[in-house]
Amino acid sequence: MILDAQPDIEVVAEADDGAEAVDAVRRHAPEVALLDVRMPVMDGIEACRAISAGSSCRTVMLTTFDSDEYVYEALHAGASGFLLKDVRRDDLVHAVRVVARGDALLAPSVARRLVEEYTAGGPRRTDGARLGALTARERETLLMLGRGLSNAEIAAEFVVSEHTVKTHVGNVLSKLGLRDRVQAVICAYETGLITAGSPPPEGGRPGR
């Protein structure tokens, strides 16, 4: 009801469980799938993983459970958004629009807990070799993404145009096989590019 009421959003299918959701994505090829973490037959995490692997559809996860476990599993499954069910209607609609245009979105509490867990030495693996495909400028771009800077802020740091930054961001995502900026943030921590106590870039600001 909330989404169908929007003039720029069309709900093409609904599903009662995760398996039906995966099948509906295959049949209707939507731009965005809104999934509940807890669903019968196939849960939202597995459905997200199947959708991400088999289509270009982007997923937004909804849950009543503000749990780190679900956050990590959903993001690694390929989710582009993660919201709690107490999200306001306008914020839900905004999230669908953001994800549909290729960006990513996390509820503020989810983003904060994700970064806190990584900077506290949580489930992070050292995989610096993964960054070998990046140029020096692309590594700097990933560092900025990991600290939460927008394209405009990165452009100001590099003293280049936003168009140039957009190209750098696209190259980073493509070379590392990342779907969006959320996964770029995870990658920055997982590869050790950002660690607890890392100083901000020279002349720059700490990430927010």
N, C-alpha and C positions, 0 to 999 in steps of 0.2 A: 504493500500500500504506500509506504513512504517513497520508494523508488519510482513506482509507476506514476506517482503524482507529479514527477518532474518532467518538463517538456522535452528535455534533451536525453532522457534515459528510458529505454524500453526493456522491460523484463520479458525475456524470450522463453524462459522455462523455470519451473520450480521442481525441487526434488525432495523426497522424504528421507533419503539416506545418502551416504557418501558414494555408493556404487551408482545410484541413479544420477547423482550429480556429475560423475565422470562421464556417464553415457550421454547425458544432456549436453555436456560441453562438446563431445564428439559430433553430436547430431546438429547442434545449433551454432557452433563456433562463436560464442559470445566473446566480447572483449574482456569482461570481468566476471569472475565467479565469487559470490559471497558465501563463505562456508562457515558452518558452526564447527568448533573443534570436536565436540562430542556428538556423534551421529551413529545410528545403528548400522549394522552390516559392514560398513567401512567408515572409520572415523575421519574427521576433517583433515588430519595430518596426512594420512595415506591418500585421501582423495586429492589433496593439494599436490602431493608428490607425483601422482599419476597424471594430473592435469598439466603440471609444469613440464613433465617429461614428454607428453604426447601432443602438446599444442602450444600456441602462442598466447593463450588465455592467461590473464593475470589474476591472482587470487587475493582476496581480503578475508582474513580470519576473524571470526567473532567468538568470544567466549565469556563466560561469567567468572572464569578462574584466572586470577592475576598470578599465574604461576610461571616461574623461570623455565621450567621444563617444557611447557607448551610453547613459550616464546622461541627457545632455541630450536625445537623440533620443527615448528612452523616455518621459521626463516630458512633453515637449512633445507626444508622441503621445497622451497621456492616461493613462499608467500611474499607479496609486495606490500601488504598492509596487515596490521594486527591491532584490533580494537576490542575493548571491553564492551559488554552488552549494555552497560549503563551510559554509553555514548549518546550524546544529544542527536536528534534527528538530522539537524543541519550538518553536524560533523560527519555523520554516516554518509550522507549524500556527497559531501565534500570529498570524503575518502575515496568513494567510487570514482568520482571525476578525476581526482589526482592520479589514481592508479591507472585509469583508462588512458590517460595521456602519456603514460610511460614513466611516471615518477613513482615514488614509494612513500609510505606513510606509516608511522607507528604512533600509537597513543603515547602522550608525553610520559606517563608512568612506566610504560613498557620500554621506551627508549632509555629512560634514566636507569632502570634496573639492568638492562642489557649492558650498558656501558660500565655501570658500577661493578657488575660481575666480572667483566673482562679486566678492568683496571685493578680489581682486587685479586687477580691471579686465578680467576675461575677457569672454566673449560676452554683453554686456549692452547693451540698446538703451534710449535715453531716450524715454519715452512717458508723460510726466506727465499729458498731456491725458486719458489713459485713466481717470485717477482722478477726473475731474470729476463723475461720477455719485454719488460717495460723499459723505456728510455728514462733518463734521469728526470726529465720534466714530468713524465707520466707517474713516476714514483712520488714526486712531490705533489702531484695532483691527488693521488690516492691518499697521501698523508693528510691533505687538506680535507678531503671527503670524510676521512675517518674522524676528523675533529669537528665535523658538522658544518663546515663552511658552505655557503651557497655559491653558485657560479659567479655571481656578482662580487662576492667577497674574495673568491679565488682570483678573479680578474684583477682586483685591486692589489692583491698580494704580488701577483706576477707582473703587474703593469702591462697587461695585454687586454684585448677585447673579450667580451663574454662569448663571442662566436668561437674564438680560439680555445677558450676554456671548454666549451661544449665539445669541441673536437677532441681535446685531451681526455675528457671524461668518457666520451664514446670509445676512444682507443683503449682506455683502461678496462672498461667493461667487456669489450670484445676480446682483448688478449687474455683476460683472466677468466672468461666464461661466466661473467656475472650478469644477472638480469637487471639490476637496478642499483641505486645508491645505498639502499639498506644493506644489500649483500656486499657492497664495497666497504662499508663501515666494518662489517664482520670480518672481511678479509684483512683489513688493516690491522686489526687486533690479532687475528689468528696467525698471521705471518710474522708477528713481532714487530711490524713497522711502527706500531704504537704500543707502548707498554706503560705500566704504572709509573708516574713521575716523569714521563717524557716531556721535555721542554717544548714550548710552542715554537713554530718556525721563526727564523730570524726576522725581526721586524714585524712579526705577526701577533696573533692573539691566541690564547688557549681556546680549544673547542668548547662548544656549549652543549 
